[in-house]
């Protein structure tokens, strides 16, 4: 950042897609306040973050700045590093150093896996606790809701026919089909007729027998397995121009595990 002249930098208007979310204006990853981005035209990378919030954690917390610097040193641009650091909880017993954020040997790789395993296990415990709490709350809610449902059932069943008869008499001879009362509305609305198919297979066969093909809806789709096999065998076919086979690739995976207590 040092040694940059005014000609080498300019205010940077960033594309919203860079943040991975729809935002009206660029905001600081740490405090969500608007900030200014400066763009190094020579290096083609963001080289400065200027947040307008004097209480921003990035301005006040040296460990956060060290974390961002360490991530930048590993090849991230400054904004990407800041977005990552905003998700990282710095633990007091682990000082932030540039080496801490570099995987260079078995020990550093194992440190990352250990941290992943710890947080994933902790998350699973929280999910299980939340599920248990949800079950307790749901059971408690049912105890409250069930007697209310019984009351609703009673009033709808005990007075439903009387309310209907009274409403029919009240709207007789009028254009309106409802009566508005202080605590609600009583009325009639037209419900469209519904087709119930008793035996769909037999109905389809009968429609075909009667020549009523327009009553039958047929869904067509390619058999992906067979199509892939055909295109691989016949790469010059006209069909091959209309479909695309993506080549398989090695996908890196991370499986973090906590050692079981013995």
TADAUR-V223880 format. One record per residue. RES is the residue in one small letter. BURIAL is 1 if it has 24 or more other ideal C-beta (glycine too) atoms within 12 Angstrom, else 0. Layout:
res = [RES/RES]
burial = [BURIAL/BURIAL]
//
This chain:
res = [x/x/x/x/x/x/x/x/x/x/x/x/x/x/x/x/x/x/x/x/x/x/x/x/x/x/x/x/x/x/x/x/x/x/x/x/x/x/x/x/x/x/x/x/x/x/x/x/x/x/x/x/x/x/x/x/x/x/x/x/x/x/x/x/x/x/x/x/x/x/x/x/x/x/x/x/x/x/x/x/x/x/x/x/x/x/x/x/x/x/x/x/x/x/x/x/x/x/x/x/x/x/x/x/x/x/x/x/x/x/x/x/x/x/x/x/x/x/x/x/x/x/x/x/x/x/x/x/x/x/x/x/x/x/x/x/x/x/x/x/x/x/x/x/x/x/x/x/x/x/x/x/x/x/x/x/x/x/x/x/x/x/x/x/x/x/x/x/x/x/x/x/x/x/x/x/x/x/x/x/x/x/x/x/x/x/x/x/x/x/x/x/x/x/x/x/x/x/x/x/x/x/x/x/x/x/x/x/x/x/x/x/x/x/x/x/x/x/x/x/x/x/x/x/x/x/x/x/x/x/x/x/x/x/x/x/x/x/x/x/x/x/x/x/x/x/x/x/x/x/x/x/x/x/x/x/x/x/x/x/x/x]
burial = [0/0/0/0/0/0/0/0/1/0/0/1/0/1/0/0/0/0/0/0/0/0/0/0/0/1/1/1/1/1/0/0/0/0/1/1/1/1/1/0/0/0/0/0/0/1/1/1/1/1/1/0/0/0/0/1/1/1/0/0/0/0/1/1/1/1/1/1/1/1/1/1/0/0/0/0/1/1/1/1/1/1/1/0/1/1/0/1/0/1/0/0/0/0/0/1/0/0/0/1/1/0/0/0/0/0/0/0/0/0/0/0/0/0/1/0/0/0/0/0/0/0/0/0/0/0/0/0/0/0/0/0/0/0/0/0/0/0/0/0/0/0/0/0/0/0/0/0/0/0/0/0/0/0/0/0/0/0/0/0/0/0/0/0/0/0/1/0/0/0/0/0/0/0/0/0/0/0/0/0/0/0/0/0/0/1/0/0/0/0/0/0/0/0/0/0/0/0/0/0/0/0/0/0/0/0/0/0/0/0/0/0/0/0/0/0/0/0/0/0/0/0/0/0/0/0/0/0/0/0/1/0/0/0/0/0/0/0/0/0/0/0/0/0/0/0/0/0/0/0/0/0/0/0/0/0/0/0/0/0/0/0]
//
